[in-house]
Amino acid sequence: MNQLVSVARPYAVAIFQIAKVSATQSEWLEALDCLSCLVVNEKFKPLLNNPNLTYKTLVEILLQSLGEMISIRDELLLLLQNYHNLLGLFKRLAALPGIAKMYRSYTAASEGVLEVHVFSTMDVEEEQKSALEASLAKRLKSKLKVIYDRDEDLLGGMVIKAGDWVLDYSVRGMLLNLNQTFKEV
């Protein structure tokens, strides 16, 4: 995972800079989200490792599929083609989901919005979401975009992540803290 993050970061930064200058941030986001879905699709995954397919063929398949999913202006299509040729050449197409995720966070940050991920074992009710979001906005002193995800691996509670900031209210986190306290005593 860390290796994919390291691979994804420079590509996400490059796209973000291009999109910001050309005022096409939302178009890039839509395209990256769609391409990420294609790359993780069970039918497409085998193509990524197929030695009989060149990277140009893979890129053509990706962009043709993208064109069937969304409408793309010619200028953006050319940029996407060049960009994905580069990704294909260096065998980085599998990093697309990470690139899209990082690009999304760069876009949100440039708009003054902090992206917060809340992981819990159960769905969070609307009333709880409102209270949590108000509390987080006050604590983090920022406008927030909160994304709720279920994490079956948590024993209970929730984990909240915003950039490098993590607030662990999970049962597992509390047990680890308790264990660490006993070790220190």
C-alpha positions in Angstrom: 0.0 0.0 0.0 2.7 2.5 1.0 4.5 1.7 -2.3 1.4 2.6 -4.3 1.0 5.8 -2.3 4.6 6.7 -3.1 4.0 5.9 -6.8 0.7 7.8 -6.9 1.7 11.1 -5.3 3.8 12.6 -8.1 1.2 11.7 -10.7 -1.6 13.2 -8.6 0.4 16.4 -8.0 1.1 16.7 -11.8 -2.5 16.2 -12.7 -3.7 18.6 -10.0 -1.3 21.3 -11.3 -2.4 20.8 -14.9 -6.1 20.8 -14.0 -5.8 23.9 -11.8 -4.1 25.9 -14.6 -6.6 24.8 -17.2 -9.6 25.1 -14.8 -10.6 21.5 -15.5 -10.5 20.1 -11.9 -13.9 18.6 -11.9 -13.5 17.0 -15.3 -10.2 15.4 -14.3 -11.9 14.1 -11.1 -14.7 12.5 -13.0 -12.3 10.9 -15.5 -10.0 9.6 -12.8 -12.9 8.2 -10.8 -14.2 6.4 -13.8 -10.8 5.1 -14.8 -10.1 3.9 -11.3 -13.4 1.9 -11.4 -12.3 0.3 -14.7 -8.8 -0.6 -13.4 -10.2 -2.4 -10.3 -12.9 -4.1 -12.3 -12.5 -7.9 -12.2 -12.8 -8.1 -16.0 -10.1 -5.6 -16.6 -7.5 -6.7 -14.0 -6.2 -9.6 -16.0 -5.5 -7.3 -18.9 -3.1 -5.3 -16.8 -0.8 -8.3 -16.4 -1.3 -9.7 -19.8 2.2 -9.8 -21.5 0.6 -10.0 -25.0 -0.9 -6.5 -24.6 1.2 -3.4 -25.1 0.7 -0.5 -22.8 -0.7 1.5 -25.8 -3.4 -1.1 -26.3 -4.3 -1.0 -22.6 -4.5 2.8 -22.7 -6.7 2.6 -25.8 -9.0 0.1 -24.1 -9.2 2.3 -21.0 -9.9 5.5 -22.9 -12.4 3.9 -25.2 -14.3 2.6 -22.2 -14.0 6.0 -20.5 -15.5 7.6 -23.6 -18.5 5.3 -23.4 -19.0 6.2 -19.7 -18.7 10.0 -19.8 -18.4 12.9 -22.3 -14.9 14.2 -22.7 -13.7 17.4 -24.5 -11.0 16.7 -27.2 -8.4 18.8 -25.3 -8.8 16.8 -22.1 -8.9 13.5 -24.1 -5.5 14.4 -25.5 -4.1 15.1 -22.1 -5.6 11.9 -20.7 -4.1 9.9 -23.5 -0.6 11.4 -23.0 -0.9 11.0 -19.3 -2.1 7.4 -19.5 0.5 6.5 -22.1 3.1 7.6 -19.5 1.4 5.5 -16.8 1.2 2.6 -19.1 4.9 2.9 -20.2 6.0 2.8 -16.6 3.5 0.1 -15.7 1.6 2.4 -13.3 -2.0 1.9 -14.4 -2.7 -0.1 -11.3 -2.0 3.0 -9.2 -4.9 4.9 -10.7 -7.2 4.5 -7.7 -4.5 5.9 -5.4 -3.9 8.7 -7.9 -7.6 9.5 -8.0 -7.8 9.5 -4.2 -4.9 11.9 -3.8 -6.1 14.1 -6.6 -9.5 14.4 -4.8 -7.8 15.4 -1.6 -5.6 18.0 -3.3 -8.7 19.5 -5.0 -10.6 19.6 -1.8 -7.7 21.3 0.0 -7.4 23.9 -2.7 -11.1 24.7 -2.3 -10.5 25.2 1.5 -12.3 21.9 2.3 -10.8 19.2 4.5 -11.6 15.7 3.5 -12.4 13.6 6.6 -12.9 9.8 6.5 -15.0 8.2 9.2 -14.7 4.4 9.6 -17.2 2.6 11.8 -18.5 -1.0 12.1 -22.1 0.1 11.6 -23.8 2.8 9.6 -23.8 6.2 11.3 -27.3 7.7 11.8 -28.1 11.1 10.4 -28.4 12.7 13.8 -25.0 11.3 14.8 -23.5 12.5 11.5 -24.7 16.1 12.1 -23.4 16.2 15.6 -20.1 14.6 14.6 -19.6 16.9 11.6 -20.3 20.0 13.7 -17.8 18.9 16.4 -15.1 18.0 13.8 -15.6 21.3 12.0 -15.1 23.2 15.2 -12.1 21.1 16.3 -10.4 21.2 12.9 -11.4 24.8 12.1 -12.3 24.1 8.5 -15.1 23.3 6.1 -15.4 19.6 5.9 -16.3 16.9 3.3 -17.0 13.9 5.4 -16.9 10.4 3.9 -18.4 7.6 5.9 -17.2 4.0 5.3 -17.9 0.8 7.1 -15.0 -1.2 8.4 -15.9 -4.7 9.5 -12.4 -5.1 11.0 -13.1 -2.6 13.8 -14.4 -4.3 16.9 -16.6 -1.4 17.6 -16.5 2.4 17.8 -15.0 4.5 15.0 -11.8 5.8 13.5 -11.7 9.3 12.1 -8.9 10.4 9.6 -8.2 13.8 8.1 -4.9 13.9 6.3 -2.2 12.9 8.9 -4.6 13.5 11.8 -6.2 10.3 13.2 -8.7 10.0 16.1 -9.1 6.4 17.1 -12.3 5.7 19.1 -12.4 2.1 18.2 -12.4 -0.7 20.7 -9.2 -2.1 19.2 -7.6 1.4 19.6 -8.7 1.6 23.2 -7.4 -1.9 23.9 -4.0 -1.0 22.3 -3.8 2.2 24.5 -4.7 0.2 27.6 -2.0 -2.4 26.7 0.6 0.3 26.2 -0.3 1.9 29.5 0.2 -1.4 31.3 3.6 -1.9 29.6 4.7 1.6 30.9 3.7 0.8 34.5 
